[in-house]
């Protein structure tokens, strides 16, 4: 668009504002579409392992003999898994999109620090098994 000029050949400021608003609107539409695509990609990456774990558990339950766990064991595992999923969802969909790339990479690197320290620990909890030999 050609800038509008008044009689003494000065560019009317409203034209500059119009151009800036028009470009901002075009850019906003592109950003919103791209953000929606990234959210769906994150959702797929977040959902894929959960679906695969569900199908693996379903296969084990259908084709192998399983003993139902006590209710308190089931409730504890269900609670911990629910809290884990909620935490990962908050991290992926709320925390990471608000950060720049450097801070997001630093945060994701720090997430493995505590489990890594725990894995290197010489102290292990004894595992109670019904027999001395454990078969897989």
N, C-alpha and C positions, 0 to 999 in steps of 0.2 A: 504494500500500500504506500502510496506517495504521501509524504507529510503535508498537512494543510498549513498554509502560510497566511498571515494576515497582511494588511496593506504595506507595512514596512518590511516585508520579507523575513520575518522572524517565525520560527517554527512554533506552532501552537502547542503548549504543554499537554493539552488533552490528547493530542495524537500520540505523544510518547507514552502516556499512561495507557491508551488503548492498545498500543503495540505490546507493551509489557504485559498487560492483562491477557491479551490474546495468546502470547507465547507461554505465559504461565499456565493458562487453561489447557493448552495443547500438551505441555509437559506434565501437568497434573494427571491428565487422562492416561498418558503413557506410564507414569509411575504407578498409578492405581492398578492398571492391567498387569504390569510386571510384578507388583507386590502380590496380587491375587495368584499369579502363576507360581511364585515362590512359596506361598502359603500352602498351595495344593501339593507342591513337590515335597515340602517338609512334612505335610500330613501323610503322604505316601511313604516316605522314608521312616516316619515314626510308626506307622501302622503295619508295615510289612513284617518286621520281626515278631510283632504280637500275633499276627494272623498265623505265621508259620509255627510259632510255639503252640498256639491253640490247636492247629491241625495235628501236630506231633502228639500232644496230650490226648487228643480225641482218638488217634490211631492206637495209642497205648491202651486206652480204656476199652476200646472196642475189640481189639485182637489179642490182648494178653490178659491173664488173670491178675486182677488187682484187688487189694484189700482196701476198703474205705478207711481213711484215717479218722482218728478221733476228732470230734467237732472242734475242740479247742485248737488243735493243730491246724485244722483247715481254716478256722477263723483267723488265727495269727498270720498264716501265710497269705490269706486273701487280703488282710489289712495291710501288711507290708508291701505286697504287690500293688495295691491300690494307691498307697502313698508314693511308691516309686513312680508309677505312671503319672500321677498328678504333678509330682516334682519335675519330671522330665518334660511334661507338657508346658508347665510354667516357664521352664528354662528355654525351651525351643520357641514357643509362641509369644512369650511376653518379654523375657529378659534379653535374649540374644538379638532380636530385631531392633532394640533400643540402643545397642552398643555399636561402636565402630569396629572394624575388622580386627585391629590390634588387640583391643580389650576382650573381644569375643574369643580370639585364639588363646589369649592368656588365661581366660576363665576356663575354657575347655581343657587346657593343659593342666590346670590346677585341680580339676575334678578327679583325676586319677592319682593324685598324690597320697591321699589317706589310704585308699585300698592298696596302693603300691607299698607303702610303709607297713601296712598290716601283713601283706604277703611275705615281706622280708623278715618278719618277726620270728625269733627262734622259739617263741612260746606258742604252742598249739593246744587247743582244747582236746581232751580225750574224747574219742568217738565210741559210744557204747554200741557194740554189735552183739547179736545173739550168740554167735560162734566166733572162734578165733580166725576162721578162714572166711573171707568175703569173696563172693563170686559175682561177676558182673552179668 
